[in-house]
Amino acid sequence: MIDILLVVHMVIAALLIVVILMQKTGSDSLGGLSGGGGGGSGLVSARSAANFLTRTTIVLAALFMINAIILANLSGKKDSGISNTIEEQLEVDAVPMAK
């Protein structure tokens, strides 16, 4: 279960990086994704592409945070059993001190 969530987490992180890098900064020209130098007569106007990328970023960020919280809870529950086992082994394997 935790392995699947880790893979999903990495995929979401990669998609989030790609979507953020695709967004235009404020200093970019007005041309952009519309294909031409001016009007939004292209298939996808610059404004609708920006809205789509913004919404996609928000959704991916929310999924990333939810997945991170779930992974933290699952790993916390898994660690408690491991630490108890290690402590029990240390008690059993303890070498008595020579006098």
Gaussian input, Z-matrix of N, CA and C with variables (Angstrom, degrees):
# hf/3-21g

backbone

0 1
 N
 C     1     B1
 C     2     B2     1     A1
 N     3     B3     2     A2     1     D1
 C     4     B4     3     A3     2     D2
 C     5     B5     4     A4     3     D3
 N     6     B6     5     A5     4     D4
 C     7     B7     6     A6     5     D5
 C     8     B8     7     A7     6     D6
 N     9     B9     8     A8     7     D7
 C    10    B10     9     A9     8     D8
 C    11    B11    10    A10     9     D9
 N    12    B12    11    A11    10    D10
 C    13    B13    12    A12    11    D11
 C    14    B14    13    A13    12    D12
 N    15    B15    14    A14    13    D13
 C    16    B16    15    A15    14    D14
 C    17    B17    16    A16    15    D15
 N    18    B18    17    A17    16    D16
 C    19    B19    18    A18    17    D17
 C    20    B20    19    A19    18    D18
 N    21    B21    20    A20    19    D19
 C    22    B22    21    A21    20    D20
 C    23    B23    22    A22    21    D21
 N    24    B24    23    A23    22    D22
 C    25    B25    24    A24    23    D23
 C    26    B26    25    A25    24    D24
 N    27    B27    26    A26    25    D25
 C    28    B28    27    A27    26    D26
 C    29    B29    28    A28    27    D27
 N    30    B30    29    A29    28    D28
 C    31    B31    30    A30    29    D29
 C    32    B32    31    A31    30    D30
 N    33    B33    32    A32    31    D31
 C    34    B34    33    A33    32    D32
 C    35    B35    34    A34    33    D33
 N    36    B36    35    A35    34    D34
 C    37    B37    36    A36    35    D35
 C    38    B38    37    A37    36    D36
 N    39    B39    38    A38    37    D37
 C    40    B40    39    A39    38    D38
 C    41    B41    40    A40    39    D39
 N    42    B42    41    A41    40    D40
 C    43    B43    42    A42    41    D41
 C    44    B44    43    A43    42    D42
 N    45    B45    44    A44    43    D43
 C    46    B46    45    A45    44    D44
 C    47    B47    46    A46    45    D45
 N    48    B48    47    A47    46    D46
 C    49    B49    48    A48    47    D47
 C    50    B50    49    A49    48    D48
 N    51    B51    50    A50    49    D49
 C    52    B52    51    A51    50    D50
 C    53    B53    52    A52    51    D51
 N    54    B54    53    A53    52    D52
 C    55    B55    54    A54    53    D53
 C    56    B56    55    A55    54    D54
 N    57    B57    56    A56    55    D55
 C    58    B58    57    A57    56    D56
 C    59    B59    58    A58    57    D57
 N    60    B60    59    A59    58    D58
 C    61    B61    60    A60    59    D59
 C    62    B62    61    A61    60    D60
 N    63    B63    62    A62    61    D61
 C    64    B64    63    A63    62    D62
 C    65    B65    64    A64    63    D63
 N    66    B66    65    A65    64    D64
 C    67    B67    66    A66    65    D65
 C    68    B68    67    A67    66    D66
 N    69    B69    68    A68    67    D67
 C    70    B70    69    A69    68    D68
 C    71    B71    70    A70    69    D69
 N    72    B72    71    A71    70    D70
 C    73    B73    72    A72    71    D71
 C    74    B74    73    A73    72    D72
 N    75    B75    74    A74    73    D73
 C    76    B76    75    A75    74    D74
 C    77    B77    76    A76    75    D75
 N    78    B78    77    A77    76    D76
 C    79    B79    78    A78    77    D77
 C    80    B80    79    A79    78    D78
 N    81    B81    80    A80    79    D79
 C    82    B82    81    A81    80    D80
 C    83    B83    82    A82    81    D81
 N    84    B84    83    A83    82    D82
 C    85    B85    84    A84    83    D83
 C    86    B86    85    A85    84    D84
 N    87    B87    86    A86    85    D85
 C    88    B88    87    A87    86    D86
 C    89    B89    88    A88    87    D87
 N    90    B90    89    A89    88    D88
 C    91    B91    90    A90    89    D89
 C    92    B92    91    A91    90    D90
 N    93    B93    92    A92    91    D91
 C    94    B94    93    A93    92    D92
 C    95    B95    94    A94    93    D93
 N    96    B96    95    A95    94    D94
 C    97    B97    96    A96    95    D95
 C    98    B98    97    A97    96    D96
 N    99    B99    98    A98    97    D97
 C   100   B100    99    A99    98    D98
 C   101   B101   100   A100    99    D99
 N   102   B102   101   A101   100   D100
 C   103   B103   102   A102   101   D101
 C   104   B104   103   A103   102   D102
 N   105   B105   104   A104   103   D103
 C   106   B106   105   A105   104   D104
 C   107   B107   106   A106   105   D105
 N   108   B108   107   A107   106   D106
 C   109   B109   108   A108   107   D107
 C   110   B110   109   A109   108   D108
 N   111   B111   110   A110   109   D109
 C   112   B112   111   A111   110   D110
 C   113   B113   112   A112   111   D111
 N   114   B114   113   A113   112   D112
 C   115   B115   114   A114   113   D113
 C   116   B116   115   A115   114   D114
 N   117   B117   116   A116   115   D115
 C   118   B118   117   A117   116   D116
 C   119   B119   118   A118   117   D117
 N   120   B120   119   A119   118   D118
 C   121   B121   120   A120   119   D119
 C   122   B122   121   A121   120   D120
 N   123   B123   122   A122   121   D121
 C   124   B124   123   A123   122   D122
 C   125   B125   124   A124   123   D123
 N   126   B126   125   A125   124   D124
 C   127   B127   126   A126   125   D125
 C   128   B128   127   A127   126   D126
 N   129   B129   128   A128   127   D127
 C   130   B130   129   A129   128   D128
 C   131   B131   130   A130   129   D129
 N   132   B132   131   A131   130   D130
 C   133   B133   132   A132   131   D131
 C   134   B134   133   A133   132   D132
 N   135   B135   134   A134   133   D133
 C   136   B136   135   A135   134   D134
 C   137   B137   136   A136   135   D135
 N   138   B138   137   A137   136   D136
 C   139   B139   138   A138   137   D137
 C   140   B140   139   A139   138   D138
 N   141   B141   140   A140   139   D139
 C   142   B142   141   A141   140   D140
 C   143   B143   142   A142   141   D141
 N   144   B144   143   A143   142   D142
 C   145   B145   144   A144   143   D143
 C   146   B146   145   A145   144   D144
 N   147   B147   146   A146   145   D145
 C   148   B148   147   A147   146   D146
 C   149   B149   148   A148   147   D147
 N   150   B150   149   A149   148   D148
 C   151   B151   150   A150   149   D149
 C   152   B152   151   A151   150   D150
 N   153   B153   152   A152   151   D151
 C   154   B154   153   A153   152   D152
 C   155   B155   154   A154   153   D153
 N   156   B156   155   A155   154   D154
 C   157   B157   156   A156   155   D155
 C   158   B158   157   A157   156   D156
 N   159   B159   158   A158   157   D157
 C   160   B160   159   A159   158   D158
 C   161   B161   160   A160   159   D159
 N   162   B162   161   A161   160   D160
 C   163   B163   162   A162   161   D161
 C   164   B164   163   A163   162   D162
 N   165   B165   164   A164   163   D163
 C   166   B166   165   A165   164   D164
 C   167   B167   166   A166   165   D165
 N   168   B168   167   A167   166   D166
 C   169   B169   168   A168   167   D167
 C   170   B170   169   A169   168   D168
 N   171   B171   170   A170   169   D169
 C   172   B172   171   A171   170   D170
 C   173   B173   172   A172   171   D171
 N   174   B174   173   A173   172   D172
 C   175   B175   174   A174   173   D173
 C   176   B176   175   A175   174   D174
 N   177   B177   176   A176   175   D175
 C   178   B178   177   A177   176   D176
 C   179   B179   178   A178   177   D177
 N   180   B180   179   A179   178   D178
 C   181   B181   180   A180   179   D179
 C   182   B182   181   A181   180   D180
 N   183   B183   182   A182   181   D181
 C   184   B184   183   A183   182   D182
 C   185   B185   184   A184   183   D183
 N   186   B186   185   A185   184   D184
 C   187   B187   186   A186   185   D185
 C   188   B188   187   A187   186   D186
 N   189   B189   188   A188   187   D187
 C   190   B190   189   A189   188   D188
 C   191   B191   190   A190   189   D189
 N   192   B192   191   A191   190   D190
 C   193   B193   192   A192   191   D191
 C   194   B194   193   A193   192   D192
 N   195   B195   194   A194   193   D193
 C   196   B196   195   A195   194   D194
 C   197   B197   196   A196   195   D195
 N   198   B198   197   A197   196   D196
 C   199   B199   198   A198   197   D197
 C   200   B200   199   A199   198   D198
 N   201   B201   200   A200   199   D199
 C   202   B202   201   A201   200   D200
 C   203   B203   202   A202   201   D201
 N   204   B204   203   A203   202   D202
 C   205   B205   204   A204   203   D203
 C   206   B206   205   A205   204   D204
 N   207   B207   206   A206   205   D205
 C   208   B208   207   A207   206   D206
 C   209   B209   208   A208   207   D207
 N   210   B210   209   A209   208   D208
 C   211   B211   210   A210   209   D209
 C   212   B212   211   A211   210   D210
 N   213   B213   212   A212   211   D211
 C   214   B214   213   A213   212   D212
 C   215   B215   214   A214   213   D213
 N   216   B216   215   A215   214   D214
 C   217   B217   216   A216   215   D215
 C   218   B218   217   A217   216   D216
 N   219   B219   218   A218   217   D217
 C   220   B220   219   A219   218   D218
 C   221   B221   220   A220   219   D219
 N   222   B222   221   A221   220   D220
 C   223   B223   222   A222   221   D221
 C   224   B224   223   A223   222   D222
 N   225   B225   224   A224   223   D223
 C   226   B226   225   A225   224   D224
 C   227   B227   226   A226   225   D225
 N   228   B228   227   A227   226   D226
 C   229   B229   228   A228   227   D227
 C   230   B230   229   A229   228   D228
 N   231   B231   230   A230   229   D229
 C   232   B232   231   A231   230   D230
 C   233   B233   232   A232   231   D231
 N   234   B234   233   A233   232   D232
 C   235   B235   234   A234   233   D233
 C   236   B236   235   A235   234   D234
 N   237   B237   236   A236   235   D235
 C   238   B238   237   A237   236   D236
 C   239   B239   238   A238   237   D237
 N   240   B240   239   A239   238   D238
 C   241   B241   240   A240   239   D239
 C   242   B242   241   A241   240   D240
 N   243   B243   242   A242   241   D241
 C   244   B244   243   A243   242   D242
 C   245   B245   244   A244   243   D243
 N   246   B246   245   A245   244   D244
 C   247   B247   246   A246   245   D245
 C   248   B248   247   A247   246   D246
 N   249   B249   248   A248   247   D247
 C   250   B250   249   A249   248   D248
 C   251   B251   250   A250   249   D249
 N   252   B252   251   A251   250   D250
 C   253   B253   252   A252   251   D251
 C   254   B254   253   A253   252   D252
 N   255   B255   254   A254   253   D253
 C   256   B256   255   A255   254   D254
 C   257   B257   256   A256   255   D255
 N   258   B258   257   A257   256   D256
 C   259   B259   258   A258   257   D257
 C   260   B260   259   A259   258   D258
 N   261   B261   260   A260   259   D259
 C   262   B262   261   A261   260   D260
 C   263   B263   262   A262   261   D261
 N   264   B264   263   A263   262   D262
 C   265   B265   264   A264   263   D263
 C   266   B266   265   A265   264   D264
 N   267   B267   266   A266   265   D265
 C   268   B268   267   A267   266   D266
 C   269   B269   268   A268   267   D267
 N   270   B270   269   A269   268   D268
 C   271   B271   270   A270   269   D269
 C   272   B272   271   A271   270   D270
 N   273   B273   272   A272   271   D271
 C   274   B274   273   A273   272   D272
 C   275   B275   274   A274   273   D273
 N   276   B276   275   A275   274   D274
 C   277   B277   276   A276   275   D275
 C   278   B278   277   A277   276   D276
 N   279   B279   278   A278   277   D277
 C   280   B280   279   A279   278   D278
 C   281   B281   280   A280   279   D279
 N   282   B282   281   A281   280   D280
 C   283   B283   282   A282   281   D281
 C   284   B284   283   A283   282   D282
 N   285   B285   284   A284   283   D283
 C   286   B286   285   A285   284   D284
 C   287   B287   286   A286   285   D285
 N   288   B288   287   A287   286   D286
 C   289   B289   288   A288   287   D287
 C   290   B290   289   A289   288   D288
 N   291   B291   290   A290   289   D289
 C   292   B292   291   A291   290   D290
 C   293   B293   292   A292   291   D291
 N   294   B294   293   A293   292   D292
 C   295   B295   294   A294   293   D293
 C   296   B296   295   A295   294   D294

   B1=1.4598
   B2=1.5303
   B3=1.3304
   B4=1.4594
   B5=1.5268
   B6=1.3449
   B7=1.4683
   B8=1.5297
   B9=1.3128
   B10=1.4653
   B11=1.5238
   B12=1.3291
   B13=1.4658
   B14=1.5306
   B15=1.3281
   B16=1.4619
   B17=1.5240
   B18=1.3358
   B19=1.4663
   B20=1.5223
   B21=1.3294
   B22=1.4663
   B23=1.5294
   B24=1.3271
   B25=1.4596
   B26=1.5318
   B27=1.3235
   B28=1.4709
   B29=1.5229
   B30=1.3320
   B31=1.4647
   B32=1.5269
   B33=1.3312
   B34=1.4646
   B35=1.5268
   B36=1.3368
   B37=1.4633
   B38=1.5261
   B39=1.3278
   B40=1.4671
   B41=1.5259
   B42=1.3287
   B43=1.4727
   B44=1.5219
   B45=1.3215
   B46=1.4598
   B47=1.5244
   B48=1.3189
   B49=1.4654
   B50=1.5238
   B51=1.3233
   B52=1.4708
   B53=1.5260
   B54=1.3288
   B55=1.4681
   B56=1.5238
   B57=1.3277
   B58=1.4657
   B59=1.5207
   B60=1.3301
   B61=1.4591
   B62=1.5298
   B63=1.3252
   B64=1.4588
   B65=1.5246
   B66=1.3185
   B67=1.4566
   B68=1.5111
   B69=1.3178
   B70=1.4566
   B71=1.5164
   B72=1.3149
   B73=1.4578
   B74=1.5149
   B75=1.3057
   B76=1.4549
   B77=1.5175
   B78=1.3217
   B79=1.4587
   B80=1.5242
   B81=1.3460
   B82=1.4630
   B83=1.5241
   B84=1.3193
   B85=1.4642
   B86=1.5234
   B87=1.2997
   B88=1.4553
   B89=1.5204
   B90=1.3198
   B91=1.4695
   B92=1.5129
   B93=1.2809
   B94=1.4499
   B95=1.5055
   B96=1.3280
   B97=1.4566
   B98=1.5193
   B99=1.3164
   B100=1.4629
   B101=1.5231
   B102=1.3033
   B103=1.4512
   B104=1.5163
   B105=1.2736
   B106=1.4596
   B107=1.5061
   B108=1.3004
   B109=1.4430
   B110=1.5065
   B111=1.2925
   B112=1.4559
   B113=1.4957
   B114=1.3385
   B115=1.4550
   B116=1.5105
   B117=1.3111
   B118=1.4468
   B119=1.5125
   B120=1.3100
   B121=1.4535
   B122=1.5214
   B123=1.3354
   B124=1.4544
   B125=1.5163
   B126=1.3139
   B127=1.4596
   B128=1.5272
   B129=1.3230
   B130=1.4610
   B131=1.5151
   B132=1.3202
   B133=1.4595
   B134=1.5264
   B135=1.2984
   B136=1.4619
   B137=1.5225
   B138=1.3188
   B139=1.4599
   B140=1.5279
   B141=1.3348
   B142=1.4609
   B143=1.5228
   B144=1.3317
   B145=1.4676
   B146=1.5216
   B147=1.3091
   B148=1.4630
   B149=1.5250
   B150=1.3293
   B151=1.4620
   B152=1.5240
   B153=1.3261
   B154=1.4567
   B155=1.5249
   B156=1.3294
   B157=1.4592
   B158=1.5237
   B159=1.3195
   B160=1.4587
   B161=1.5235
   B162=1.3199
   B163=1.4662
   B164=1.5226
   B165=1.3288
   B166=1.4595
   B167=1.5216
   B168=1.3198
   B169=1.4632
   B170=1.5194
   B171=1.3094
   B172=1.4623
   B173=1.5261
   B174=1.3263
   B175=1.4649
   B176=1.5223
   B177=1.3261
   B178=1.4654
   B179=1.5247
   B180=1.3302
   B181=1.4648
   B182=1.5249
   B183=1.3256
   B184=1.4708
   B185=1.5259
   B186=1.3294
   B187=1.4650
   B188=1.5214
   B189=1.3300
   B190=1.4612
   B191=1.5287
   B192=1.3259
   B193=1.4683
   B194=1.5261
   B195=1.3286
   B196=1.4702
   B197=1.5267
   B198=1.3210
   B199=1.4558
   B200=1.5295
   B201=1.3252
   B202=1.4606
   B203=1.5268
   B204=1.3329
   B205=1.4661
   B206=1.5284
   B207=1.3203
   B208=1.4630
   B209=1.5226
   B210=1.3337
   B211=1.4643
   B212=1.5296
   B213=1.3159
   B214=1.4656
   B215=1.5231
   B216=1.3322
   B217=1.4628
   B218=1.5243
   B219=1.3232
   B220=1.4576
   B221=1.5223
   B222=1.3118
   B223=1.4584
   B224=1.5245
   B225=1.3220
   B226=1.4634
   B227=1.5178
   B228=1.3170
   B229=1.4629
   B230=1.5204
   B231=1.3143
   B232=1.4571
   B233=1.5246
   B234=1.3309
   B235=1.4611
   B236=1.5232
   B237=1.3198
   B238=1.4618
   B239=1.5252
   B240=1.3057
   B241=1.4600
   B242=1.5136
   B243=1.3005
   B244=1.4589
   B245=1.5247
   B246=1.3150
   B247=1.4676
   B248=1.5225
   B249=1.3352
   B250=1.4582
   B251=1.5167
   B252=1.3111
   B253=1.4544
   B254=1.5193
   B255=1.3168
   B256=1.4633
   B257=1.5213
   B258=1.3330
   B259=1.4634
   B260=1.5237
   B261=1.3310
   B262=1.4618
   B263=1.5197
   B264=1.3264
   B265=1.4635
   B266=1.5172
   B267=1.3113
   B268=1.4562
   B269=1.5223
   B270=1.3210
   B271=1.4568
   B272=1.5179
   B273=1.3227
   B274=1.4446
   B275=1.5292
   B276=1.3179
   B277=1.4523
   B278=1.5328
   B279=1.3293
   B280=1.4632
   B281=1.5203
   B282=1.3042
   B283=1.4637
   B284=1.5342
   B285=1.3086
   B286=1.4715
   B287=1.5257
   B288=1.2999
   B289=1.4630
   B290=1.5360
   B291=1.3093
   B292=1.4666
   B293=1.5319
   B294=1.3516
   B295=1.4656
   B296=1.5067
   A1=111.00
   A2=114.82
   A3=118.53
   A4=111.01
   A5=116.64
   A6=120.01
   A7=110.87
   A8=116.54
   A9=120.44
   A10=110.13
   A11=116.12
   A12=119.61
   A13=111.50
   A14=117.77
   A15=120.32
   A16=111.48
   A17=116.52
   A18=120.05
   A19=110.15
   A20=116.84
   A21=121.13
   A22=110.14
   A23=116.66
   A24=121.51
   A25=111.08
   A26=116.29
   A27=119.30
   A28=111.87
   A29=117.18
   A30=120.46
   A31=110.42
   A32=116.37
   A33=120.24
   A34=109.96
   A35=117.34
   A36=120.50
   A37=110.61
   A38=117.34
   A39=120.72
   A40=110.61
   A41=117.05
   A42=120.44
   A43=111.21
   A44=116.17
   A45=120.27
   A46=110.67
   A47=117.27
   A48=120.75
   A49=110.60
   A50=116.22
   A51=120.05
   A52=110.91
   A53=116.69
   A54=120.22
   A55=110.83
   A56=117.14
   A57=119.45
   A58=110.63
   A59=117.03
   A60=119.40
   A61=112.32
   A62=118.27
   A63=121.25
   A64=112.78
   A65=117.10
   A66=119.96
   A67=110.77
   A68=114.33
   A69=120.56
   A70=109.34
   A71=115.47
   A72=119.85
   A73=108.87
   A74=117.32
   A75=121.64
   A76=113.13
   A77=118.10
   A78=120.51
   A79=112.46
   A80=118.43
   A81=120.60
   A82=110.34
   A83=114.96
   A84=119.20
   A85=110.74
   A86=116.90
   A87=121.84
   A88=112.78
   A89=118.73
   A90=122.07
   A91=112.36
   A92=118.63
   A93=125.10
   A94=116.04
   A95=116.00
   A96=123.04
   A97=114.16
   A98=118.44
   A99=118.99
   A100=111.65
   A101=117.75
   A102=120.69
   A103=113.83
   A104=119.02
   A105=121.20
   A106=110.82
   A107=114.81
   A108=119.00
   A109=113.17
   A110=117.71
   A111=117.54
   A112=113.54
   A113=116.79
   A114=123.83
   A115=116.05
   A116=113.97
   A117=120.64
   A118=112.18
   A119=118.76
   A120=121.43
   A121=112.46
   A122=117.79
   A123=121.07
   A124=111.55
   A125=115.80
   A126=121.50
   A127=111.17
   A128=115.74
   A129=121.38
   A130=107.23
   A131=116.10
   A132=118.45
   A133=109.33
   A134=116.20
   A135=121.29
   A136=111.14
   A137=116.82
   A138=120.12
   A139=111.17
   A140=118.10
   A141=119.60
   A142=110.79
   A143=117.64
   A144=120.43
   A145=110.24
   A146=117.11
   A147=120.72
   A148=110.58
   A149=117.43
   A150=120.93
   A151=110.92
   A152=116.51
   A153=120.73
   A154=110.86
   A155=116.77
   A156=119.89
   A157=111.71
   A158=116.85
   A159=120.50
   A160=110.77
   A161=117.02
   A162=120.70
   A163=111.57
   A164=116.98
   A165=120.71
   A166=110.18
   A167=117.49
   A168=121.27
   A169=110.92
   A170=117.16
   A171=121.13
   A172=110.50
   A173=117.11
   A174=121.03
   A175=110.47
   A176=117.43
   A177=120.73
   A178=111.18
   A179=117.38
   A180=119.85
   A181=111.13
   A182=116.87
   A183=120.28
   A184=110.60
   A185=117.31
   A186=120.62
   A187=111.56
   A188=116.52
   A189=121.08
   A190=110.65
   A191=116.30
   A192=119.96
   A193=111.77
   A194=117.15
   A195=120.56
   A196=110.25
   A197=116.20
   A198=120.43
   A199=110.79
   A200=117.95
   A201=121.60
   A202=111.08
   A203=116.69
   A204=120.29
   A205=110.36
   A206=117.45
   A207=121.06
   A208=110.54
   A209=116.86
   A210=120.48
   A211=111.39
   A212=117.28
   A213=120.42
   A214=110.98
   A215=116.71
   A216=119.67
   A217=111.32
   A218=117.21
   A219=120.23
   A220=111.68
   A221=117.94
   A222=119.51
   A223=111.03
   A224=117.66
   A225=120.88
   A226=111.68
   A227=117.31
   A228=121.23
   A229=110.99
   A230=116.76
   A231=121.37
   A232=111.02
   A233=117.97
   A234=122.17
   A235=112.65
   A236=117.76
   A237=119.46
   A238=110.95
   A239=118.44
   A240=121.17
   A241=111.63
   A242=117.88
   A243=121.53
   A244=110.17
   A245=117.18
   A246=119.13
   A247=111.05
   A248=117.78
   A249=120.18
   A250=110.77
   A251=117.78
   A252=121.66
   A253=110.28
   A254=117.86
   A255=121.30
   A256=110.39
   A257=117.12
   A258=119.89
   A259=111.14
   A260=117.91
   A261=120.52
   A262=110.83
   A263=117.95
   A264=121.02
   A265=110.87
   A266=118.09
   A267=120.63
   A268=110.96
   A269=116.83
   A270=120.22
   A271=111.04
   A272=117.95
   A273=122.16
   A274=110.72
   A275=117.70
   A276=122.77
   A277=113.02
   A278=117.38
   A279=119.67
   A280=109.78
   A281=115.07
   A282=121.55
   A283=107.37
   A284=116.81
   A285=118.14
   A286=110.64
   A287=114.69
   A288=120.01
   A289=109.85
   A290=115.65
   A291=120.73
   A292=109.16
   A293=114.90
   A294=119.16
   A295=110.77
   D1=-47.67
   D2=-177.70
   D3=-68.12
   D4=-31.62
   D5=178.78
   D6=-66.57
   D7=-40.35
   D8=178.78
   D9=-64.66
   D10=-42.86
   D11=179.31
   D12=-65.78
   D13=-33.52
   D14=176.58
   D15=-65.89
   D16=-41.11
   D17=177.61
   D18=-64.96
   D19=-43.60
   D20=177.60
   D21=-60.72
   D22=-40.01
   D23=179.51
   D24=-62.86
   D25=-42.33
   D26=178.94
   D27=-67.44
   D28=-37.28
   D29=178.32
   D30=-66.08
   D31=-43.51
   D32=178.41
   D33=-62.45
   D34=-41.72
   D35=179.66
   D36=-62.32
   D37=-43.45
   D38=179.77
   D39=-63.96
   D40=-43.85
   D41=178.60
   D42=-63.76
   D43=-38.97
   D44=179.08
   D45=-63.36
   D46=-41.04
   D47=177.63
   D48=-62.70
   D49=-45.11
   D50=-178.70
   D51=-63.02
   D52=-45.74
   D53=-177.78
   D54=-64.98
   D55=-39.12
   D56=179.16
   D57=-66.76
   D58=-39.99
   D59=-179.94
   D60=-70.32
   D61=-24.07
   D62=178.77
   D63=-76.16
   D64=-20.04
   D65=-178.11
   D66=-71.26
   D67=147.87
   D68=179.52
   D69=-86.44
   D70=148.00
   D71=174.78
   D72=-87.44
   D73=171.39
   D74=-179.08
   D75=-68.25
   D76=-22.50
   D77=-177.16
   D78=-90.00
   D79=-2.53
   D80=178.50
   D81=-68.22
   D82=159.76
   D83=-179.99
   D84=-72.09
   D85=170.22
   D86=-178.68
   D87=-78.79
   D88=-12.06
   D89=-176.80
   D90=-62.70
   D91=-71.70
   D92=171.73
   D93=61.30
   D94=-135.46
   D95=-170.86
   D96=-81.83
   D97=-6.97
   D98=-177.49
   D99=-73.96
   D100=-11.20
   D101=175.01
   D102=91.36
   D103=-23.79
   D104=-178.13
   D105=-116.63
   D106=-175.63
   D107=-179.69
   D108=-82.20
   D109=-17.61
   D110=-173.29
   D111=-136.25
   D112=-109.15
   D113=-168.60
   D114=-49.32
   D115=160.66
   D116=-178.48
   D117=-89.43
   D118=44.86
   D119=-177.99
   D120=-85.42
   D121=-1.70
   D122=179.46
   D123=-70.97
   D124=178.52
   D125=-179.35
   D126=-63.49
   D127=-41.59
   D128=177.94
   D129=-124.44
   D130=118.75
   D131=179.43
   D132=-76.05
   D133=160.24
   D134=-178.45
   D135=-63.55
   D136=-36.51
   D137=-178.39
   D138=-69.26
   D139=-43.01
   D140=-179.71
   D141=-69.56
   D142=-33.69
   D143=176.29
   D144=-66.49
   D145=-40.04
   D146=178.82
   D147=-65.95
   D148=-41.24
   D149=177.45
   D150=-62.79
   D151=-42.88
   D152=179.22
   D153=-63.08
   D154=-44.82
   D155=-179.58
   D156=-66.38
   D157=-37.09
   D158=178.27
   D159=-64.96
   D160=-46.58
   D161=179.26
   D162=-65.57
   D163=-38.43
   D164=177.78
   D165=-64.22
   D166=-39.96
   D167=177.76
   D168=-62.62
   D169=-42.72
   D170=-179.74
   D171=-63.74
   D172=-45.22
   D173=-179.16
   D174=-64.65
   D175=-45.67
   D176=-179.59
   D177=-64.77
   D178=-38.65
   D179=178.19
   D180=-65.17
   D181=-40.33
   D182=177.82
   D183=-64.82
   D184=-44.22
   D185=177.12
   D186=-61.98
   D187=-39.04
   D188=178.86
   D189=-62.01
   D190=-45.56
   D191=-178.69
   D192=-67.37
   D193=-42.07
   D194=178.91
   D195=-63.38
   D196=-44.15
   D197=179.18
   D198=-64.22
   D199=-38.20
   D200=178.67
   D201=-63.94
   D202=-40.71
   D203=179.14
   D204=-66.55
   D205=-42.51
   D206=178.20
   D207=-62.65
   D208=-44.08
   D209=178.59
   D210=-62.56
   D211=-39.82
   D212=179.04
   D213=-64.39
   D214=-41.94
   D215=179.04
   D216=-65.94
   D217=-43.19
   D218=-179.60
   D219=-67.18
   D220=-39.95
   D221=-179.62
   D222=-71.40
   D223=-31.12
   D224=176.24
   D225=-65.84
   D226=-40.72
   D227=177.65
   D228=-69.09
   D229=-36.60
   D230=-178.97
   D231=-71.42
   D232=-37.47
   D233=-177.96
   D234=-67.13
   D235=-35.09
   D236=-176.42
   D237=-61.64
   D238=-37.56
   D239=177.68
   D240=-70.02
   D241=-36.47
   D242=-179.54
   D243=-69.27
   D244=-43.24
   D245=-177.84
   D246=-66.17
   D247=-35.87
   D248=176.51
   D249=-64.64
   D250=-40.12
   D251=179.69
   D252=-65.57
   D253=-40.90
   D254=179.43
   D255=-65.19
   D256=-42.42
   D257=178.89
   D258=-63.78
   D259=-38.95
   D260=177.85
   D261=-65.47
   D262=-39.28
   D263=178.70
   D264=-66.42
   D265=-38.33
   D266=179.25
   D267=-64.14
   D268=-36.87
   D269=178.37
   D270=-68.77
   D271=-39.11
   D272=-178.95
   D273=-73.03
   D274=-41.66
   D275=-175.26
   D276=-84.82
   D277=2.20
   D278=-176.57
   D279=-63.14
   D280=134.07
   D281=179.12
   D282=-92.85
   D283=127.56
   D284=179.38
   D285=-66.48
   D286=144.27
   D287=-179.07
   D288=-75.52
   D289=139.18
   D290=177.88
   D291=-78.05
   D292=143.73
   D293=179.81
   D294=-105.94

